[in-house]
Amino acid sequence: HDFRSYSLAIKLALVSGLMAAGARVKDIGLALSPMAYFAQFALDTPSVAMVTASHNENGWSGVKMGAA
């Protein structure tokens, strides 16, 4: 998740939903988007999700996703 104060709560909800659906989750904590994409390959995981508002102003957030 990114540094915005509300991103942690969104990430925790996302993780909870993914785990409830049977997914295994590796949480790298506070990170920049490029770090999340690097971690996908460094940790040998098939996909990545990053809670971030990216370049948007405060109050906006989303999930960037990627698959190998």
mmCIF file as gemmi writes it, N, C-alpha and C atoms, coordinates in Angstrom:
data_model
loop_
_atom_site.group_PDB
_atom_site.id
_atom_site.type_symbol
_atom_site.label_atom_id
_atom_site.label_alt_id
_atom_site.label_comp_id
_atom_site.label_asym_id
_atom_site.label_entity_id
_atom_site.label_seq_id
_atom_site.pdbx_PDB_ins_code
_atom_site.Cartn_x
_atom_site.Cartn_y
_atom_site.Cartn_z
_atom_site.occupancy
_atom_site.B_iso_or_equiv
_atom_site.pdbx_formal_charge
_atom_site.auth_seq_id
_atom_site.auth_asym_id
_atom_site.pdbx_PDB_model_num
ATOM 1 N N . HIS Axp A 1 ? 0.843 -1.188 0 1 0 ? 1 A 1
ATOM 2 C CA . HIS Axp A 1 ? 0 0 0 1 0 ? 1 A 1
ATOM 3 C C . HIS Axp A 1 ? 0.879 1.239 0 1 0 ? 1 A 1
ATOM 4 N N . ASP Axp A 2 ? 0.311 2.323 -0.468 1 0 ? 2 A 1
ATOM 5 C CA . ASP Axp A 2 ? 1.067 3.577 -0.493 1 0 ? 2 A 1
ATOM 6 C C . ASP Axp A 2 ? 0.967 4.289 0.854 1 0 ? 2 A 1
ATOM 7 N N . PHE Axp A 3 ? 1.494 5.497 0.921 1 0 ? 3 A 1
ATOM 8 C CA . PHE Axp A 3 ? 1.644 6.224 2.18 1 0 ? 3 A 1
ATOM 9 C C . PHE Axp A 3 ? 0.391 6.936 2.66 1 0 ? 3 A 1
ATOM 10 N N . ARG Axp A 4 ? -0.652 6.981 1.874 1 0 ? 4 A 1
ATOM 11 C CA . ARG Axp A 4 ? -1.851 7.711 2.288 1 0 ? 4 A 1
ATOM 12 C C . ARG Axp A 4 ? -2.488 7.05 3.513 1 0 ? 4 A 1
ATOM 13 N N . SER Axp A 5 ? -3.041 7.861 4.379 1 0 ? 5 A 1
ATOM 14 C CA . SER Axp A 5 ? -3.543 7.362 5.664 1 0 ? 5 A 1
ATOM 15 C C . SER Axp A 5 ? -4.647 6.322 5.514 1 0 ? 5 A 1
ATOM 16 N N . TYR Axp A 6 ? -5.421 6.386 4.468 1 0 ? 6 A 1
ATOM 17 C CA . TYR Axp A 6 ? -6.545 5.471 4.287 1 0 ? 6 A 1
ATOM 18 C C . TYR Axp A 6 ? -6.183 4.216 3.489 1 0 ? 6 A 1
ATOM 19 N N . SER Axp A 7 ? -4.994 4.136 2.938 1 0 ? 7 A 1
ATOM 20 C CA . SER Axp A 7 ? -4.612 2.99 2.108 1 0 ? 7 A 1
ATOM 21 C C . SER Axp A 7 ? -4.477 1.701 2.907 1 0 ? 7 A 1
ATOM 22 N N . LEU Axp A 8 ? -4.023 1.792 4.144 1 0 ? 8 A 1
ATOM 23 C CA . LEU Axp A 8 ? -3.87 0.594 4.964 1 0 ? 8 A 1
ATOM 24 C C . LEU Axp A 8 ? -5.212 -0.097 5.169 1 0 ? 8 A 1
ATOM 25 N N . ALA Axp A 9 ? -6.253 0.654 5.481 1 0 ? 9 A 1
ATOM 26 C CA . ALA Axp A 9 ? -7.577 0.064 5.695 1 0 ? 9 A 1
ATOM 27 C C . ALA Axp A 9 ? -8.089 -0.607 4.426 1 0 ? 9 A 1
ATOM 28 N N . ILE Axp A 10 ? -7.856 0.012 3.283 1 0 ? 10 A 1
ATOM 29 C CA . ILE Axp A 10 ? -8.278 -0.58 2.009 1 0 ? 10 A 1
ATOM 30 C C . ILE Axp A 10 ? -7.493 -1.859 1.755 1 0 ? 10 A 1
ATOM 31 N N . LYS Axp A 11 ? -6.188 -1.821 2.02 1 0 ? 11 A 1
ATOM 32 C CA . LYS Axp A 11 ? -5.364 -3.018 1.824 1 0 ? 11 A 1
ATOM 33 C C . LYS Axp A 11 ? -5.831 -4.157 2.718 1 0 ? 11 A 1
ATOM 34 N N . LEU Axp A 12 ? -6.123 -3.864 3.976 1 0 ? 12 A 1
ATOM 35 C CA . LEU Axp A 12 ? -6.575 -4.914 4.888 1 0 ? 12 A 1
ATOM 36 C C . LEU Axp A 12 ? -7.881 -5.538 4.409 1 0 ? 12 A 1
ATOM 37 N N . ALA Axp A 13 ? -8.79 -4.736 3.876 1 0 ? 13 A 1
ATOM 38 C CA . ALA Axp A 13 ? -10.045 -5.262 3.332 1 0 ? 13 A 1
ATOM 39 C C . ALA Axp A 13 ? -9.779 -6.117 2.095 1 0 ? 13 A 1
ATOM 40 N N . LEU Axp A 14 ? -8.866 -5.671 1.233 1 0 ? 14 A 1
ATOM 41 C CA . LEU Axp A 14 ? -8.504 -6.439 0.041 1 0 ? 14 A 1
ATOM 42 C C . LEU Axp A 14 ? -7.887 -7.776 0.432 1 0 ? 14 A 1
ATOM 43 N N . VAL Axp A 15 ? -6.946 -7.754 1.366 1 0 ? 15 A 1
ATOM 44 C CA . VAL Axp A 15 ? -6.294 -8.983 1.828 1 0 ? 15 A 1
ATOM 45 C C . VAL Axp A 15 ? -7.32 -9.937 2.422 1 0 ? 15 A 1
ATOM 46 N N . SER Axp A 16 ? -8.22 -9.417 3.227 1 0 ? 16 A 1
ATOM 47 C CA . SER Axp A 16 ? -9.262 -10.248 3.833 1 0 ? 16 A 1
ATOM 48 C C . SER Axp A 16 ? -10.115 -10.932 2.77 1 0 ? 16 A 1
ATOM 49 N N . GLY Axp A 17 ? -10.521 -10.185 1.757 1 0 ? 17 A 1
ATOM 50 C CA . GLY Axp A 17 ? -11.328 -10.753 0.678 1 0 ? 17 A 1
ATOM 51 C C . GLY Axp A 17 ? -10.576 -11.781 -0.139 1 0 ? 17 A 1
ATOM 52 N N . LEU Axp A 18 ? -9.313 -11.498 -0.444 1 0 ? 18 A 1
ATOM 53 C CA . LEU Axp A 18 ? -8.506 -12.453 -1.204 1 0 ? 18 A 1
ATOM 54 C C . LEU Axp A 18 ? -8.314 -13.75 -0.43 1 0 ? 18 A 1
ATOM 55 N N . MET Axp A 19 ? -8.017 -13.628 0.863 1 0 ? 19 A 1
ATOM 56 C CA . MET Axp A 19 ? -7.814 -14.827 1.677 1 0 ? 19 A 1
ATOM 57 C C . MET Axp A 19 ? -9.112 -15.613 1.849 1 0 ? 19 A 1
ATOM 58 N N . ALA Axp A 20 ? -10.234 -14.92 1.978 1 0 ? 20 A 1
ATOM 59 C CA . ALA Axp A 20 ? -11.531 -15.594 2.087 1 0 ? 20 A 1
ATOM 60 C C . ALA Axp A 20 ? -11.846 -16.38 0.822 1 0 ? 20 A 1
ATOM 61 N N . ALA Axp A 21 ? -11.31 -15.91 -0.311 1 0 ? 21 A 1
ATOM 62 C CA . ALA Axp A 21 ? -11.521 -16.597 -1.587 1 0 ? 21 A 1
ATOM 63 C C . ALA Axp A 21 ? -10.499 -17.71 -1.813 1 0 ? 21 A 1
ATOM 64 N N . GLY Axp A 22 ? -9.575 -17.892 -0.855 1 0 ? 22 A 1
ATOM 65 C CA . GLY Axp A 22 ? -8.609 -18.982 -0.961 1 0 ? 22 A 1
ATOM 66 C C . GLY Axp A 22 ? -7.244 -18.59 -1.494 1 0 ? 22 A 1
ATOM 67 N N . ALA Axp A 23 ? -7.015 -17.306 -1.713 1 0 ? 23 A 1
ATOM 68 C CA . ALA Axp A 23 ? -5.715 -16.86 -2.231 1 0 ? 23 A 1
ATOM 69 C C . ALA Axp A 23 ? -4.69 -16.806 -1.105 1 0 ? 23 A 1
ATOM 70 N N . ARG Axp A 24 ? -3.438 -17.081 -1.451 1 0 ? 24 A 1
ATOM 71 C CA . ARG Axp A 24 ? -2.324 -16.884 -0.517 1 0 ? 24 A 1
ATOM 72 C C . ARG Axp A 24 ? -1.81 -15.467 -0.728 1 0 ? 24 A 1
ATOM 73 N N . VAL Axp A 25 ? -1.59 -14.742 0.35 1 0 ? 25 A 1
ATOM 74 C CA . VAL Axp A 25 ? -1.184 -13.338 0.27 1 0 ? 25 A 1
ATOM 75 C C . VAL Axp A 25 ? 0.181 -13.146 0.918 1 0 ? 25 A 1
ATOM 76 N N . LYS Axp A 26 ? 1.066 -12.46 0.21 1 0 ? 26 A 1
ATOM 77 C CA . LYS Axp A 26 ? 2.354 -12.036 0.754 1 0 ? 26 A 1
ATOM 78 C C . LYS Axp A 26 ? 2.311 -10.516 0.826 1 0 ? 26 A 1
ATOM 79 N N . ASP Axp A 27 ? 2.34 -9.981 2.028 1 0 ? 27 A 1
ATOM 80 C CA . ASP Axp A 27 ? 2.208 -8.536 2.242 1 0 ? 27 A 1
ATOM 81 C C . ASP Axp A 27 ? 3.592 -7.92 2.408 1 0 ? 27 A 1
ATOM 82 N N . ILE Axp A 28 ? 3.966 -7.003 1.514 1 0 ? 28 A 1
ATOM 83 C CA . ILE Axp A 28 ? 5.279 -6.356 1.624 1 0 ? 28 A 1
ATOM 84 C C . ILE Axp A 28 ? 5.189 -5.027 2.36 1 0 ? 28 A 1
ATOM 85 N N . GLY Axp A 29 ? 3.993 -4.663 2.822 1 0 ? 29 A 1
ATOM 86 C CA . GLY Axp A 29 ? 3.834 -3.44 3.606 1 0 ? 29 A 1
ATOM 87 C C . GLY Axp A 29 ? 3.865 -2.183 2.757 1 0 ? 29 A 1
ATOM 88 N N . LEU Axp A 30 ? 4.306 -1.099 3.371 1 0 ? 30 A 1
ATOM 89 C CA . LEU Axp A 30 ? 4.377 0.196 2.706 1 0 ? 30 A 1
ATOM 90 C C . LEU Axp A 30 ? 5.383 0.135 1.557 1 0 ? 30 A 1
ATOM 91 N N . ALA Axp A 31 ? 4.954 0.533 0.359 1 0 ? 31 A 1
ATOM 92 C CA . ALA Axp A 31 ? 5.829 0.41 -0.811 1 0 ? 31 A 1
ATOM 93 C C . ALA Axp A 31 ? 5.406 1.377 -1.91 1 0 ? 31 A 1
ATOM 94 N N . LEU Axp A 32 ? 6.319 1.615 -2.83 1 0 ? 32 A 1
ATOM 95 C CA . LEU Axp A 32 ? 6.02 2.323 -4.07 1 0 ? 32 A 1
ATOM 96 C C . LEU Axp A 32 ? 5.598 1.29 -5.105 1 0 ? 32 A 1
ATOM 97 N N . SER Axp A 33 ? 4.845 1.694 -6.121 1 0 ? 33 A 1
ATOM 98 C CA . SER Axp A 33 ? 4.376 0.748 -7.139 1 0 ? 33 A 1
ATOM 99 C C . SER Axp A 33 ? 5.505 -0.054 -7.777 1 0 ? 33 A 1
ATOM 100 N N . PRO Axp A 34 ? 6.627 0.561 -8.172 1 0 ? 34 A 1
ATOM 101 C CA . PRO Axp A 34 ? 7.706 -0.24 -8.758 1 0 ? 34 A 1
ATOM 102 C C . PRO Axp A 34 ? 8.244 -1.308 -7.798 1 0 ? 34 A 1
ATOM 103 N N . MET Axp A 35 ? 8.217 -1.019 -6.501 1 0 ? 35 A 1
ATOM 104 C CA . MET Axp A 35 ? 8.665 -2.002 -5.515 1 0 ? 35 A 1
ATOM 105 C C . MET Axp A 35 ? 7.723 -3.201 -5.491 1 0 ? 35 A 1
ATOM 106 N N . ALA Axp A 36 ? 6.428 -2.959 -5.63 1 0 ? 36 A 1
ATOM 107 C CA . ALA Axp A 36 ? 5.455 -4.047 -5.636 1 0 ? 36 A 1
ATOM 108 C C . ALA Axp A 36 ? 5.657 -4.939 -6.854 1 0 ? 36 A 1
ATOM 109 N N . TYR Axp A 37 ? 5.882 -4.327 -8.013 1 0 ? 37 A 1
ATOM 110 C CA . TYR Axp A 37 ? 6.109 -5.128 -9.22 1 0 ? 37 A 1
ATOM 111 C C . TYR Axp A 37 ? 7.419 -5.909 -9.119 1 0 ? 37 A 1
ATOM 112 N N . PHE Axp A 38 ? 8.458 -5.319 -8.542 1 0 ? 38 A 1
ATOM 113 C CA . PHE Axp A 38 ? 9.713 -6.033 -8.328 1 0 ? 38 A 1
ATOM 114 C C . PHE Axp A 38 ? 9.498 -7.209 -7.374 1 0 ? 38 A 1
ATOM 115 N N . ALA Axp A 39 ? 8.745 -6.978 -6.292 1 0 ? 39 A 1
ATOM 116 C CA . ALA Axp A 39 ? 8.496 -8.027 -5.301 1 0 ? 39 A 1
ATOM 117 C C . ALA Axp A 39 ? 7.771 -9.217 -5.913 1 0 ? 39 A 1
ATOM 118 N N . GLN Axp A 40 ? 6.911 -8.976 -6.895 1 0 ? 40 A 1
ATOM 119 C CA . GLN Axp A 40 ? 6.201 -10.078 -7.544 1 0 ? 40 A 1
ATOM 120 C C . GLN Axp A 40 ? 7.189 -11.097 -8.089 1 0 ? 40 A 1
ATOM 121 N N . PHE Axp A 41 ? 8.235 -10.63 -8.725 1 0 ? 41 A 1
ATOM 122 C CA . PHE Axp A 41 ? 9.214 -11.541 -9.313 1 0 ? 41 A 1
ATOM 123 C C . PHE Axp A 41 ? 10.234 -12.01 -8.287 1 0 ? 41 A 1
ATOM 124 N N . ALA Axp A 42 ? 10.638 -11.147 -7.37 1 0 ? 42 A 1
ATOM 125 C CA . ALA Axp A 42 ? 11.601 -11.526 -6.337 1 0 ? 42 A 1
ATOM 126 C C . ALA Axp A 42 ? 11.025 -12.586 -5.399 1 0 ? 42 A 1
ATOM 127 N N . LEU Axp A 43 ? 9.717 -12.52 -5.142 1 0 ? 43 A 1
ATOM 128 C CA . LEU Axp A 43 ? 9.057 -13.49 -4.268 1 0 ? 43 A 1
ATOM 129 C C . LEU Axp A 43 ? 8.419 -14.635 -5.046 1 0 ? 43 A 1
ATOM 130 N N . ASP Axp A 44 ? 8.575 -14.617 -6.369 1 0 ? 44 A 1
ATOM 131 C CA . ASP Axp A 44 ? 8.055 -15.667 -7.254 1 0 ? 44 A 1
ATOM 132 C C . ASP Axp A 44 ? 6.56 -15.909 -7.04 1 0 ? 44 A 1
ATOM 133 N N . THR Axp A 45 ? 5.784 -14.836 -7.148 1 0 ? 45 A 1
ATOM 134 C CA . THR Axp A 45 ? 4.336 -14.94 -7.029 1 0 ? 45 A 1
ATOM 135 C C . THR Axp A 45 ? 3.692 -14.714 -8.396 1 0 ? 45 A 1
ATOM 136 N N . PRO Axp A 46 ? 2.551 -15.343 -8.669 1 0 ? 46 A 1
ATOM 137 C CA . PRO Axp A 46 ? 1.936 -15.241 -9.993 1 0 ? 46 A 1
ATOM 138 C C . PRO Axp A 46 ? 1.243 -13.91 -10.272 1 0 ? 46 A 1
ATOM 139 N N . SER Axp A 47 ? 0.977 -13.129 -9.238 1 0 ? 47 A 1
ATOM 140 C CA . SER Axp A 47 ? 0.266 -11.865 -9.452 1 0 ? 47 A 1
ATOM 141 C C . SER Axp A 47 ? 0.622 -10.872 -8.353 1 0 ? 47 A 1
ATOM 142 N N . VAL Axp A 48 ? 0.209 -9.621 -8.58 1 0 ? 48 A 1
ATOM 143 C CA . VAL Axp A 48 ? 0.491 -8.555 -7.621 1 0 ? 48 A 1
ATOM 144 C C . VAL Axp A 48 ? -0.699 -7.602 -7.57 1 0 ? 48 A 1
ATOM 145 N N . ALA Axp A 49 ? -0.934 -7.038 -6.391 1 0 ? 49 A 1
ATOM 146 C CA . ALA Axp A 49 ? -1.951 -5.999 -6.225 1 0 ? 49 A 1
ATOM 147 C C . ALA Axp A 49 ? -1.364 -4.921 -5.329 1 0 ? 49 A 1
ATOM 148 N N . MET Axp A 50 ? -1.519 -3.677 -5.738 1 0 ? 50 A 1
ATOM 149 C CA . MET Axp A 50 ? -0.963 -2.54 -5.002 1 0 ? 50 A 1
ATOM 150 C C . MET Axp A 50 ? -2.064 -1.523 -4.759 1 0 ? 50 A 1
ATOM 151 N N . VAL Axp A 51 ? -2.386 -1.267 -3.497 1 0 ? 51 A 1
ATOM 152 C CA . VAL Axp A 51 ? -3.377 -0.247 -3.155 1 0 ? 51 A 1
ATOM 153 C C . VAL Axp A 51 ? -2.679 1.105 -3.207 1 0 ? 51 A 1
ATOM 154 N N . THR Axp A 52 ? -3.143 1.963 -4.112 1 0 ? 52 A 1
ATOM 155 C CA . THR Axp A 52 ? -2.501 3.256 -4.302 1 0 ? 52 A 1
ATOM 156 C C . THR Axp A 52 ? -3.451 4.25 -4.964 1 0 ? 52 A 1
ATOM 157 N N . ALA Axp A 53 ? -3.239 5.505 -4.679 1 0 ? 53 A 1
ATOM 158 C CA . ALA Axp A 53 ? -3.942 6.561 -5.403 1 0 ? 53 A 1
ATOM 159 C C . ALA Axp A 53 ? -3.097 7.029 -6.577 1 0 ? 53 A 1
ATOM 160 N N . SER Axp A 54 ? -1.898 6.456 -6.691 1 0 ? 54 A 1
ATOM 161 C CA . SER Axp A 54 ? -0.971 6.782 -7.773 1 0 ? 54 A 1
ATOM 162 C C . SER Axp A 54 ? -0.731 8.289 -7.826 1 0 ? 54 A 1
ATOM 163 N N . HIS Axp A 55 ? -0.982 8.886 -8.958 1 0 ? 55 A 1
ATOM 164 C CA . HIS Axp A 55 ? -0.743 10.32 -9.145 1 0 ? 55 A 1
ATOM 165 C C . HIS Axp A 55 ? -1.948 11.176 -8.761 1 0 ? 55 A 1
ATOM 166 N N . ASN Axp A 56 ? -3.038 10.547 -8.348 1 0 ? 56 A 1
ATOM 167 C CA . ASN Axp A 56 ? -4.257 11.289 -8.015 1 0 ? 56 A 1
ATOM 168 C C . ASN Axp A 56 ? -4.142 11.975 -6.654 1 0 ? 56 A 1
ATOM 169 N N . GLU Axp A 57 ? -4.958 12.987 -6.455 1 0 ? 57 A 1
ATOM 170 C CA . GLU Axp A 57 ? -4.936 13.73 -5.198 1 0 ? 57 A 1
ATOM 171 C C . GLU Axp A 57 ? -5.553 12.915 -4.07 1 0 ? 57 A 1
ATOM 172 N N . ASN Axp A 58 ? -5.374 13.374 -2.84 1 0 ? 58 A 1
ATOM 173 C CA . ASN Axp A 58 ? -5.948 12.694 -1.683 1 0 ? 58 A 1
ATOM 174 C C . ASN Axp A 58 ? -7.453 12.54 -1.842 1 0 ? 58 A 1
ATOM 175 N N . GLY Axp A 59 ? -7.965 11.437 -1.327 1 0 ? 59 A 1
ATOM 176 C CA . GLY Axp A 59 ? -9.384 11.137 -1.429 1 0 ? 59 A 1
ATOM 177 C C . GLY Axp A 59 ? -9.685 10.1 -2.494 1 0 ? 59 A 1
ATOM 178 N N . TRP Axp A 60 ? -8.727 9.849 -3.367 1 0 ? 60 A 1
ATOM 179 C CA . TRP Axp A 60 ? -8.879 8.849 -4.415 1 0 ? 60 A 1
ATOM 180 C C . TRP Axp A 60 ? -7.968 7.67 -4.103 1 0 ? 60 A 1
ATOM 181 N N . SER Axp A 61 ? -8.391 6.491 -4.468 1 0 ? 61 A 1
ATOM 182 C CA . SER Axp A 61 ? -7.539 5.316 -4.306 1 0 ? 61 A 1
ATOM 183 C C . SER Axp A 61 ? -8.009 4.239 -5.265 1 0 ? 61 A 1
ATOM 184 N N . GLY Axp A 62 ? -7.167 3.26 -5.471 1 0 ? 62 A 1
ATOM 185 C CA . GLY Axp A 62 ? -7.5 2.159 -6.353 1 0 ? 62 A 1
ATOM 186 C C . GLY Axp A 62 ? -6.541 1.014 -6.121 1 0 ? 62 A 1
ATOM 187 N N . VAL Axp A 63 ? -6.636 0.013 -6.97 1 0 ? 63 A 1
ATOM 188 C CA . VAL Axp A 63 ? -5.763 -1.151 -6.872 1 0 ? 63 A 1
ATOM 189 C C . VAL Axp A 63 ? -5.122 -1.376 -8.233 1 0 ? 63 A 1
ATOM 190 N N . LYS Axp A 64 ? -3.8 -1.301 -8.267 1 0 ? 64 A 1
ATOM 191 C CA . LYS Axp A 64 ? -3.063 -1.669 -9.477 1 0 ? 64 A 1
ATOM 192 C C . LYS Axp A 64 ? -2.811 -3.163 -9.396 1 0 ? 64 A 1
ATOM 193 N N . MET Axp A 65 ? -3.045 -3.873 -10.498 1 0 ? 65 A 1
ATOM 194 C CA . MET Axp A 65 ? -2.857 -5.323 -10.51 1 0 ? 65 A 1
ATOM 195 C C . MET Axp A 65 ? -1.977 -5.729 -11.673 1 0 ? 65 A 1
ATOM 196 N N . GLY Axp A 66 ? -1.276 -6.828 -11.481 1 0 ? 66 A 1
ATOM 197 C CA . GLY Axp A 66 ? -0.439 -7.364 -12.539 1 0 ? 66 A 1
ATOM 198 C C . GLY Axp A 66 ? -0.357 -8.876 -12.416 1 0 ? 66 A 1
ATOM 199 N N . ALA Axp A 67 ? -0.112 -9.532 -13.527 1 0 ? 67 A 1
ATOM 200 C CA . ALA Axp A 67 ? 0.042 -10.989 -13.545 1 0 ? 67 A 1
ATOM 201 C C . ALA Axp A 67 ? 1.265 -11.346 -14.373 1 0 ? 67 A 1
ATOM 202 N N . ALA Axp A 68 ? 1.926 -12.408 -13.96 1 0 ? 68 A 1
ATOM 203 C CA . ALA Axp A 68 ? 3.138 -12.849 -14.667 1 0 ? 68 A 1
ATOM 204 C C . ALA Axp A 68 ? 2.774 -13.539 -15.958 1 0 ? 68 A 1
